């Protein structure tokens, strides 16, 4: 059993809830959606991002949206809207229709607790999680044949939601059972079959925050070391989970929100964008596993915090909205990191308690959803 590094209680950083992004970017990055407006005058707004310049299309209806309304774009440009209506959860699709807005009702779900999941990678389907005291239901709320359809029931209370592939089949959820939270994988093509994904120690809370299907890079939050830490792993490899010291900011919350695509089989080279919230404000961080340093960058004016996307060339695009430019995209080109020595990017390495790799290396295993276990927080090597 893996021993954990124990630090003084004064250094303990409590788990903070993941802040909600102000703009939801759809699959492929062509469209995004948000609730726009002020006060009681809220409405859904669609952003088009794949042209020479971004532009926004408001989608007003006869009455304003409530502050807890959720919106998400589909790949065809329609916007899914989730509302609470008379004790039910209703879903509809909004789209531009001449000078006004068209609305296609999809149906309702009866649930006290329900929220939309991040957009499915296929761009045509949308899912929601409904939780009760002992189980979680996964609903297909858009893209089905007959309105909302329950497609899986997972024992335990689930949160989070990260897609692991590019087809919308493998969904990772953070499942709480008996007071412990572990990330699991739900296979939507096998009737919601559940398999473990993260289990760093038996009693640790191990959550998946973000994943990139091409490289297999996973961003993880765990208290396996005795306190909450941000770490990374590689899906299906022999590599242990690591917890870089540079990602630990004692007076700030650090939340990853975008991973650079296109880095096939080289997850250590992926740039990760992070939202950093502190008493001094909110700004942007950029980190690469191979670089072992966190770059702090000022947020552009009007940044819709927590939202953004990378180009394959490593340019970070951040949506912004100000009085002068209500729909804009700032471009950040983060500084590069020096190329690591060959052993720093190999897969199977012992790791010191602080979280950085050290020692000899081996080859990664075939990438597939398997448990990431036995993180060597005291220098132990994972053998394949």
Buried (B, 14 or more C-beta within 10 A) or exposed (E): EBEBBEEEEEEEBEBEEBBEBBBBBBBBBBBBBBBBBEEEEBBBBBBBBEEEEBEBBEBBBEEBBEEEBBBBBBBEBBBBBBBBEEEEBBBBBBBBEEEEBBBEEBBBBEBEEBBBBBBBBBBBBBBBBBBEEEEBBBBBBBBBEEBBBEBBEBEBBBBBBBBBBEEBBBBBBBBBEEEBBBBBBBBBEEEBEBEBBBBBBEEBBBBBBBBBBBBBBBBBBBBBBBBBBBBBBBBBBBBBBBBBEBBBBEEBBBBBBBBBBBBEEBBBBBBBBBBBBEEEEBBBBBBBBBBBEBBEBEBBEBBBBBBBBBBEEBBBBBBBBEEEEBBBBBEBEBEEBEEBEEEBBBBBBBBBBBBBBEBEBBEBBEBEBBBBBBBBBBEBBBEE
